[in-house]
Amino acid sequence: MGETVDGANGTVTRSAEYIGSFPVDDCCLDEQVQKLYLQLKSLKRYKRRRYVSLKFSIKGVKVYNEDETTLLMAHALQRVSLSIARPSDAQFAFVAHNPGSSDTQLYCHVFKARHARAAQFLNLLLCRSFQLCYLEKHPDEAEADKSSGKKPARTPSLLNHGFPLSVSALVSFRRAPTQGLLPVKTSEVSLKPRKESASSAEDAIVTSPTLVRKQAIRDKVLRSGAYRSFTYTPVKQRHLQERLNALQDKGQDSGPVSSARAPSLAETEEALAHAVWSWAGISSDNSSSLLAEDVLGSYLLCPHPKDPSVQSLLIRFPSGLVNLAIKTSSNGRLYLENCRVRFEGLAALIEHYTLTREELEVPLSCTRVNHCYEWEESKVQVKRLPQRKNTKNQAWV
């Protein structure tokens, strides 16, 4: 399953198969979710599908055809009420209002991914979009930076352009991009070191970076193994270094700079899952309040109230919110408080209790509520192209 990232508008694109849509009964949340799971289970063998591309952002969800040339439907995020996944059948779905339909009528749009982890990832993308949208609309409920006491200043974004933040990429060009486009005579390219009093006309000459680098190494201006870009000149380099030094001195005078990073859709599936589980960026008090209004089996990964050094799962059970510590056995395996099964890691623990409840009151749920959901359609209209309805299967195809 391919993934593309658009840094211009902060969207993440994933591919899947569109199964169809069906109307959702108007009932209480827990009963509605139970009926949705039964309906999804009945559609797991539905063979009439089409490949589509889904685009996620904190503004909403868009569904295109496979080559992304035709918009099939689009939903503003505040009109999407639920995100659902059934990893056992590689199903992902979300519940939303169709533009132009009654505000009381909801539709569930169902997709099938290639495998269970892909379905989980689609669900995590939409769940994280819910959380980032909530942070954007309620900045006062954001978690403060413990080192400086300040809240993240950067606007939360859905992605980091697909590159790990810990990686510094070095790019070296063997020939200038303009080679063959801008005619430069050999006689105009001098291999002698330029003086600092070089004119602006000389600075503008585009030369081969390989020749510049070799000459700089001979003149001991540049150490072997380093590189310069194809627009490098000593004058430009000196001006750039002076600006960098000035900025660095200014930063040191103003005091320590906080290294905290604003919440975002992480670059790896593991980090994304952890951000969704811990409701990253939202303060613990507010995330606990939101959890109380979520679906049965929803959970929050947080420090244990009695021992902050121990992680725990705060779970919404029929009896209320229950905090279960995540303990470590003598051989380093994890297990939930009052439970007997041991696991290699946190992901395996959560996956197990999502499939079966074991000693829990209810299994952990993949479903999440959008706490920025709006019942009434706003002035910003979203589009859904007319499609014909298959009344026999109650699905839009």
Secondary structure, DSSP 8 states (H G I E B T S, - for coil): --EEEETTTTEEEEEEEEEEEEEE----HHHHHHHHHHHHHHTTT----EEEEEEEETTEEEEEETTS-SEEEEEEGGGEEEEEEEGGGTEEEEEE--TTS-TT-EEEEEEE-SSHHHHHHHHHHHHHHHHHHHHHH-GGGB---TTTS----S--BS--TTS-TT-------SS-TTTTTS---GGG---S---TT--HHHHT----HHHHHHHHHHTTSS-TT----TT--HHHHHHHHHHHHHHHHHHHHT---------B--SSHHHHHHHHHHTTTB-HHHHHHHHTTS-TT-EEEEE-SS-TTSEEEEEEETTEEEEEEEEE-TTS-EEETT----BSSHHHHHHHHHH--TTSSS-----EE-TT--SS--SS---B----EETTTTEE-
